[in-house]
Amino acid sequence: MAGKYRHWKLETDGDNILWLSLDKEGATANVLSADVMAELDRILDELSAKTPRGVVIRSGKDSGFIAGHPCLSRRLRS
């Protein structure tokens, strides 16, 4: 799974915990966008076959976790 994504870095530790780090390519901040969410969707589909013990989602940037556009966020929730 690792290395196949532009915006996400994946690592599994010795306790079978999957660490997902969001680091939006070409951006100074992590922005919630359609391509970031599409990659996350692919990752979650693959996880159904891997069954890690847990998943941690974190920022790969020092500037904060994630920013999103309200219209996109509403669309993703529905």
C-alpha positions as a Python dict, from the first residue, in 0.01 Angstrom:
ca = {
    (1, 'M'): (0, 0, 0),
    (2, 'A'): (282, 243, 79),
    (3, 'G'): (421, 458, -202),
    (4, 'K'): (106, 449, -418),
    (5, 'Y'): (-34, 782, -300),
    (6, 'R'): (52, 1146, -366),
    (7, 'H'): (-97, 1294, -49),
    (8, 'W'): (-85, 1015, 209),
    (9, 'K'): (206, 830, 370),
    (10, 'L'): (128, 496, 531),
    (11, 'E'): (324, 309, 795),
    (12, 'T'): (230, 4, 998),
    (13, 'D'): (403, -36, 1333),
    (14, 'G'): (492, -350, 1524),
    (15, 'D'): (152, -354, 1695),
    (16, 'N'): (-29, -364, 1357),
    (17, 'I'): (-142, -1, 1395),
    (18, 'L'): (-163, 182, 1063),
    (19, 'W'): (-42, 542, 1073),
    (20, 'L'): (-185, 760, 793),
    (21, 'S'): (-3, 1090, 752),
    (22, 'L'): (-165, 1353, 532),
    (23, 'D'): (93, 1564, 348),
    (24, 'K'): (-81, 1729, 52),
    (25, 'E'): (163, 1735, -236),
    (26, 'G'): (265, 2082, -355),
    (27, 'A'): (84, 2265, -75),
    (28, 'T'): (207, 2444, 236),
    (29, 'A'): (-107, 2336, 424),
    (30, 'N'): (-317, 2022, 414),
    (31, 'V'): (-636, 2116, 234),
    (32, 'L'): (-941, 1893, 215),
    (33, 'S'): (-988, 1844, -157),
    (34, 'A'): (-1151, 1593, -387),
    (35, 'D'): (-819, 1429, -477),
    (36, 'V'): (-716, 1395, -110),
    (37, 'M'): (-1051, 1236, -29),
    (38, 'A'): (-1038, 1008, -335),
    (39, 'E'): (-702, 874, -219),
    (40, 'L'): (-835, 825, 134),
    (41, 'D'): (-1130, 635, -9),
    (42, 'R'): (-891, 402, -197),
    (43, 'I'): (-686, 351, 119),
    (44, 'L'): (-996, 262, 321),
    (45, 'D'): (-1107, 16, 53),
    (46, 'E'): (-767, -156, 73),
    (47, 'L'): (-784, -162, 454),
    (48, 'S'): (-1088, -386, 446),
    (49, 'A'): (-860, -669, 327),
    (50, 'K'): (-569, -587, 561),
    (51, 'T'): (-760, -541, 891),
    (52, 'P'): (-508, -345, 1100),
    (53, 'R'): (-559, -339, 1475),
    (54, 'G'): (-615, 37, 1460),
    (55, 'V'): (-572, 343, 1239),
    (56, 'V'): (-427, 680, 1336),
    (57, 'I'): (-473, 977, 1102),
    (58, 'R'): (-226, 1262, 1152),
    (59, 'S'): (-72, 1555, 971),
    (60, 'G'): (254, 1523, 786),
    (61, 'K'): (296, 1902, 802),
    (62, 'D'): (401, 2125, 1091),
    (63, 'S'): (141, 2389, 997),
    (64, 'G'): (-162, 2202, 1133),
    (65, 'F'): (-388, 1912, 1053),
    (66, 'I'): (-631, 1997, 774),
    (67, 'A'): (-835, 2280, 625),
    (68, 'G'): (-1142, 2230, 414),
    (69, 'H'): (-1388, 2417, 203),
    (70, 'P'): (-1734, 2427, 369),
    (71, 'C'): (-1918, 2335, 46),
    (72, 'L'): (-1697, 2032, -13),
    (73, 'S'): (-1725, 1929, 351),
    (74, 'R'): (-2107, 1940, 336),
    (75, 'R'): (-2108, 1734, 16),
    (76, 'L'): (-1883, 1469, 170),
    (77, 'R'): (-2109, 1433, 477),
    (78, 'S'): (-2426, 1370, 276),
}
